[in-house]
Amino acid sequence: MTLEEFRKAGKEVIDWIADYYEKIGEFPVMSQDAPGEVRSKLPPHPPVEGEPFADVMKDVEDIIIPGITHWQSPNFFGFFPANASGPAILGDLLSSGLGVNGMLWATSPACTEVETHMMDWLVEMLDLPEKFLSTSDGGGVICDTASSATLCALLAGRERATNYESNKSGVRNELTVYTSNQAHSSVEKAVKIAGLGKDNLRLIEVDETFAMKSDALSAAIEEDLENGKKPAFVCATSGTTSSTAFDPLTQIGKICKENNIWLHVDAAMTGTAALCPEFRWVHEGSELADSYCFNPHKWMLTNFDCDAFFVADRKALLSTLSILPEYLKNIASKSDAVIDYRDWQIPLGRRFRALKLWFVIRHYGVQGLQAHVRKGVELAQLFKSFVKKDDRFEIAAPAPLNLVCFRAIADDEINEALLTRLNSSGEMYLTHTKLNDRYTLRLCVGSALTEQSHVETAWEQIAETLEKVK
Amino acid sequence: MTLEEFRKAGKEVIDWIADYYEKIGEFPVMSQDAPGEVRSKLPPHPPVEGEPFADVMKDVEDIIIPGITHWQSPNFFGFFPANASGPAILGDLLSSGLGVNGMLWATSPACTEVETHMMDWLVEMLDLPEKFLSTSDGGGVICDTASSATLCALLAGRERATNYESNKSGVRNELTVYTSNQAHSSVEKAVKIAGLGKDNLRLIEVDETFAMKSDALSAAIEEDLENGKKPAFVCATSGTTSSTAFDPLTQIGKICKENNIWLHVDAAMTGTAALCPEFRWVHEGSELADSYCFNPHKWMLTNFDCDAFFVADRKALLSTLSILPEYLKNIASKSDAVIDYRDWQIPLGRRFRALKLWFVIRHYGVQGLQAHVRKGVELAQLFKSFVKKDDRFEIAAPAPLNLVCFRAIADDEINEALLTRLNSSGEMYLTHTKLNDRYTLRLCVGSALTEQSHVETAWEQIAETLEKVK
């Protein structure tokens, strides 16, 4: 592709994206495609000769768009927000254009140093403990997802619990891990990957707000100690995926300190709320954590992927993840004056993801990002008030922020039918969970484009649709 | 950012990228920044209010560019190529614009189905074994890097070696892993992450071409069996990072079959060569492999990150990586008619990375991609001929493709000084390795912009610089 062709095609893609956002509310939010429908429109064999760019873009319209579930739609209320934004898209575009690999400081100093700087800015913006600053013994790094951050935290905890020997002769059957029965599935996945065994994962029971019971955690640890196990790692959640429940970090943190257990805090979605002083209670107690992560790619207007992962003591993390083959040695690394982020993550290579974060923070400023969070919370609270006023529905969990769990006062089958019908309509997209073993609908607000009118319309449609599925 | 602002700023970024490529040959290839220099130019605190986009782009020029090591420069011959291209950049841009999360088929069917289709196209384009097709018991998936693919393969191998019990009660000390002493550091990293222990990793010796000795592999396996170990996993390399050595896949594959050991083939850089029939020997024997990976993001004009990872039997992979919390359940997944790629990888979330691959394959066609590979090989072979003709230098390893390992016939110190001086000049960028414990320079060709003149100039400068450091 010549540079002239790139200029022309690139501007067409930019306009295509802007056009897409102009009409995004018109698409069915959930793709209406059946399994195999996209593939059936693609030629079975790759082209031998190159094709014109216009043909590719035409297929984007005809084949890709019908197969898209529109996460950026103002009527997307599923799972969690996956914010895209203009500055993030352009920061990522610039990263693609530069095409550098930031595996080592030396392979592009700016890629590493902007990342370190952004991680320090985030500590300040969220008022996180100073021990997560790069100027302390800890520091932050961008991971792809909270799943990967949790795995890295677990590996660091495993390393510390085995006197930095876990790498050497392999793990045994004695290390135990604790999280609430409402925690994200990534904790179980990490336990399996790290070879600790699911049998050594304790799912601690929760209270009526779906938060981990700290006395149950204590009891489980004691029982394991009595049985010769070695409690190694606790993952507490600040805002569960299922219902935004908040584990009591201060109490859990004390238990961990007493038992020398690594405490990781997963604040994937709700961490962003701490941009606003009035929501900083979300990480109360995090000063007792050994590691912490949240996802700017969820609710902070920064395109996926961008998880911010902080450790209080980078030694354990580096001890388990660092490698140094000859072909990666270089003068800067030897000098110890630089960070090589390849030692902070699972993969070796890395994109320049800090660019989009830098673009976002500078474009919106802290105030602009705070306004985005406040809008999401206000709209979710408005929705909660609608549910509360309607005696055909009930609120299923405390909803302090931007996620409302609710259900029709009816059988699970009715609620499931309600969800299926709403999503099939294409007018909106919700997802579900189970709370106290009952089918529960989730409405999560946080898309950049969602306004009051969308939430009002959503509620009207939910109430109307209930009558049709009863 | 309003859509009008986005259109304007987006076109400026497109032009900025095109301008960057117009002058890319003028920058010092390796950043001349000292540690801390980038950060010293960034404000210590994040902005409270948003800033104009023009200010951000000005800082990109003033702060970021000097801190960049220009991987896309025609004079970049370090590590391995990290190809960017116009269609890949635009495919990634479109992916950012759509902002979908493809963790499940249902969360954007096109994201999953285009990926499956591209993986099948790649099997055809590279003439890989049919068992890697999605229509077989196996299939392909896009990972971020070969490091992650190797980890996933190891986890699948671990699972199979323990009768699908490794997830349950944790791994023990009996599983052993084999790779050559020239293999990528990611194998050791994966062994550590998976909790198998470095002590259970056997680094098999190599022959004079730096390829794994299959009789040494056999001997190591036998010894482990005698000692009560359970050989579980072999990682063979098709084109080592250090010197493009090729392990004998057919012989290794037979040994693995006899012992029921999972064989993974890491063809990170050189897999792309198989686009050309004359280079398909690179994966001769891969029909005996259980899994295989190569990186279109290295030499196939597809921006990082894009590793293509194939398994012959997806059951072991899914068995070790699948999770199914209530909040991810959906009708399509239950139907078994779809692929949910979250179960094929470490993270949960995923970008629409297949778009860039689709754009690249369609824009260039198979012929265009073949031409790119052939150019890289021709230029590297030209460079090799220069080295061979000069009796001050020697070739340090067979160089069948696009990487030439060479050294001045002199002490390690002279060679290291030569490399340091060349890189400091900013005129070119090379990296090094050690072969037979001797410091060795590596010149790897594969940047989209590298032409014969760049390789000729590089050689002239290398020869001249040697006289200055002697």
Interface residues (C-beta under 8 A of the other chain):
Chain A: M1 L3 E5 F6 R7 A9 G10 K11 V13 I14 D15 W16 I17 A18 Y20 Y21 E22 M30 S31 D33 P35 G36 E37 V38 R39 L42 H45 P46 P47 V48 E49 G50 E51 F53 D55 V56 V60 I63 I64 I65 P66 G67 I68 T69 H70 W71 Q72 G78 F79 A82 N83 A84 S85 G86 P87 A88 I89 L90 D92 L93 L94 S96 G97 L98 G99 V100 N101 W105 A106 T107 S108 P109 A110 C111 E113 V114 T116 H117 W121 E124 M125 D144 T145 S147 S148 L151 L155 R158 S166 N167 K168 S169 G170 V171 R172 N173 L175 H184 S185 S186 E188 K189 K192 I193 A194 G195 L196 G197 K198 D199 N200 T241 S242 H297 N303 F304 D305 T320 L321 I323 L324 P325 E326 Y327 L328 K329 I331 A332 S335 A337 V338 I346 P347 L348 G349 R351 L355 W358 F359 I361 R362 H363 Y364 G365 V366 Q367 G368 T420 T431 H432 T433 K434 R442
Chain B: M1 L3 E5 F6 R7 A9 G10 K11 V13 I14 D15 W16 I17 A18 Y20 Y21 E22 M30 S31 D33 P35 G36 E37 V38 R39 L42 H45 P46 P47 V48 E49 G50 E51 F53 D55 V56 V60 I63 I64 I65 P66 G67 I68 T69 H70 W71 Q72 G78 F79 A82 N83 A84 S85 G86 P87 A88 I89 L90 D92 L93 L94 S96 G97 L98 G99 V100 N101 W105 A106 T107 S108 P109 A110 C111 E113 V114 T116 H117 W121 E124 M125 D144 T145 S147 S148 L151 L155 R158 S166 N167 K168 S169 G170 V171 R172 N173 L175 H184 S185 S186 E188 K189 K192 I193 A194 G195 L196 G197 K198 D199 N200 T241 S242 H297 N303 F304 D305 T320 L321 I323 L324 P325 E326 Y327 L328 K329 I331 A332 S335 A337 V338 I346 P347 L348 G349 R351 L355 W358 F359 I361 R362 H363 Y364 G365 V366 Q367 G368 T420 T431 H432 T433 K434 R442
